[in-house]
Amino acid sequence: MPTSSTVSPVLKEKATCLPTSSTVNPVLKEKATCLPTSSTVSPFLTETATWLPTSSTVSPVLTETATWMPASSTVNPVLTEMATWKPTSSTVSPVLKDTATWMPTSSTVSPVLTETAMWMPTSSTLSPVLTETATWMPTSSTVSPVLKEKATWMPTSSTLRPVLTEMATWMPTSSTVSPVLTETATWMPTSSAVSPVLTETATWMPTSSTVSPVLKEKATWMPTSSTVSPVLKEKATWMPTSSTVSPVLTEMATWMSTSSTVSQVLKEKATWMPTSSTVSPVLTETATWMPTSSTVSPVLTEKALWMPTSSTVSPVLTETATWMPTSSAVSPVLTETATWMPTSSTVSPVLKEKATWMPTSSTVSPVLKEKAT
């Protein structure tokens, strides 16, 4: 919680830690409920975790197995996480390493991603600023990592208000490729009462100081109802960073799983519209994102329906696209194959597009070129 007594905490956690047997062996079970501080809002998530040493001699290495699920008993768990926390050296320095595997709770779906992260204070005096270095990779050993992220989390002021600033650099894992984008984001509650709605303001820019930022995004994330169901609504405004240019588009999107069993397929329904209230929305998009096979390979298939928002106008185009790396080594170049066609089955497809997105030079400068046929 914040150190100032005038600022209420964002989340409350109620946890019960107990030994796993009456003989009090060094294994602990924790059951925690994370909920907003307002008593009128039901809990968001329930976590059940088991913490235990990795050996019978109780070394300073811990293994955690956790299940995250909505607080409603009618919704199946979404993800299971298995993580190992350990010091980075045998002398137990204040640096921790976390190796975690994220997977759906269904045993028929193989894990999707493995994350290896190192958390450490930014100085030897253990200030409240943390640095995280994480590598995200598919769980298949034949696919090399895709991205490395280095992020610094810190309070926005020395008084430790409940607002956090994140500075992250996203880069390919190859040491010969320079970083592509730098993101600066501020996460904060939307009101002084710390309601369960968050506002994110992010600036995306190339890593070169000679290139001005490209886009600013301001988004509000909120549950779709006061009972905090597991469906989220996002309202985002995308605009150029120049104050002389008015915002371009507003996006309203609802993210939800495609079935009550919370499978790993997501549906997104988004409305794109100009920010001027005098202009009616332009397009509505309904998209389904899913892996291309049951083994969850790192290739995704997207099927989207684009249509005007007026109910008197029939849909215009259906897009089916496959996103994949251009080689098995998962280089930072992507190939997209898309088919655009009218939604009427009596009209043959109009265009097929094959596009390759790549940096403009072998050093991966922050400019991208697209080559399409």
Secondary structure as the mmCIF struct_conf table of DSSP 4:
data_model
#
loop_
_struct_conf.conf_type_id
_struct_conf.id
_struct_conf.beg_label_comp_id
_struct_conf.beg_label_asym_id
_struct_conf.beg_label_seq_id
_struct_conf.end_label_comp_id
_struct_conf.end_label_asym_id
_struct_conf.end_label_seq_id
BEND BEND1 THR A 3 SER A 4
TURN_TY1_P TURN_TY1_P1 SER A 5 THR A 6
BEND BEND2 VAL A 7 VAL A 7
BEND BEND3 VAL A 10 VAL A 10
STRN STRN1 LEU A 11 PRO A 19
BEND BEND4 THR A 20 SER A 21
TURN_TY1_P TURN_TY1_P2 SER A 22 THR A 23
BEND BEND5 PRO A 26 PRO A 26
STRN STRN2 LEU A 28 PRO A 36
BEND BEND6 THR A 37 SER A 38
TURN_TY1_P TURN_TY1_P3 SER A 39 THR A 40
BEND BEND7 VAL A 41 VAL A 41
STRN STRN3 LEU A 45 PRO A 53
BEND BEND8 THR A 54 SER A 55
TURN_TY1_P TURN_TY1_P4 SER A 56 THR A 57
BEND BEND9 PRO A 60 PRO A 60
STRN STRN4 LEU A 62 PRO A 70
BEND BEND10 ALA A 71 SER A 72
TURN_TY1_P TURN_TY1_P5 SER A 73 THR A 74
BEND BEND11 VAL A 75 VAL A 75
STRN STRN5 LEU A 79 PRO A 87
BEND BEND12 THR A 88 SER A 89
TURN_TY1_P TURN_TY1_P6 SER A 90 THR A 91
BEND BEND13 PRO A 94 PRO A 94
STRN STRN6 LEU A 96 PRO A 104
BEND BEND14 THR A 105 THR A 105
TURN_TY1_P TURN_TY1_P7 SER A 107 THR A 108
BEND BEND15 VAL A 109 VAL A 109
STRN STRN7 LEU A 113 PRO A 121
BEND BEND16 THR A 122 SER A 123
TURN_TY1_P TURN_TY1_P8 SER A 124 THR A 125
BEND BEND17 PRO A 128 PRO A 128
STRN STRN8 LEU A 130 PRO A 138
BEND BEND18 THR A 139 SER A 140
TURN_TY1_P TURN_TY1_P9 SER A 141 THR A 142
BEND BEND19 VAL A 143 VAL A 143
STRN STRN9 LEU A 147 PRO A 155
BEND BEND20 THR A 156 SER A 157
TURN_TY1_P TURN_TY1_P10 SER A 158 THR A 159
BEND BEND21 PRO A 162 PRO A 162
STRN STRN10 LEU A 164 PRO A 172
BEND BEND22 THR A 173 THR A 173
TURN_TY1_P TURN_TY1_P11 SER A 175 THR A 176
BEND BEND23 VAL A 177 VAL A 177
STRN STRN11 LEU A 181 PRO A 189
BEND BEND24 THR A 190 SER A 191
TURN_TY1_P TURN_TY1_P12 SER A 192 ALA A 193
BEND BEND25 PRO A 196 PRO A 196
STRN STRN12 LEU A 198 PRO A 206
BEND BEND26 THR A 207 THR A 207
TURN_TY1_P TURN_TY1_P13 SER A 209 THR A 210
BEND BEND27 VAL A 211 VAL A 211
STRN STRN13 LEU A 215 PRO A 223
BEND BEND28 THR A 224 SER A 225
TURN_TY1_P TURN_TY1_P14 SER A 226 THR A 227
BEND BEND29 PRO A 230 PRO A 230
STRN STRN14 LEU A 232 PRO A 240
BEND BEND30 THR A 241 THR A 241
TURN_TY1_P TURN_TY1_P15 SER A 243 THR A 244
BEND BEND31 VAL A 245 VAL A 245
STRN STRN15 LEU A 249 SER A 257
BEND BEND32 THR A 258 SER A 259
TURN_TY1_P TURN_TY1_P16 SER A 260 THR A 261
BEND BEND33 GLN A 264 GLN A 264
STRN STRN16 LEU A 266 PRO A 274
BEND BEND34 THR A 275 THR A 275
TURN_TY1_P TURN_TY1_P17 SER A 277 THR A 278
BEND BEND35 VAL A 279 VAL A 279
STRN STRN17 LEU A 283 PRO A 291
BEND BEND36 THR A 292 SER A 293
TURN_TY1_P TURN_TY1_P18 SER A 294 THR A 295
BEND BEND37 PRO A 298 PRO A 298
STRN STRN18 LEU A 300 MET A 307
BEND BEND38 THR A 309 THR A 309
TURN_TY1_P TURN_TY1_P19 SER A 311 THR A 312
BEND BEND39 VAL A 313 VAL A 313
STRN STRN19 LEU A 317 PRO A 325
BEND BEND40 THR A 326 SER A 327
TURN_TY1_P TURN_TY1_P20 SER A 328 ALA A 329
BEND BEND41 PRO A 332 PRO A 332
STRN STRN20 LEU A 334 MET A 341
BEND BEND42 THR A 343 THR A 343
TURN_TY1_P TURN_TY1_P21 SER A 345 THR A 346
BEND BEND43 VAL A 347 VAL A 347
STRN STRN21 LEU A 351 PRO A 359
BEND BEND44 THR A 360 SER A 361
TURN_TY1_P TURN_TY1_P22 SER A 362 THR A 363
BEND BEND45 PRO A 366 PRO A 366
STRN STRN22 LEU A 368 ALA A 372
#
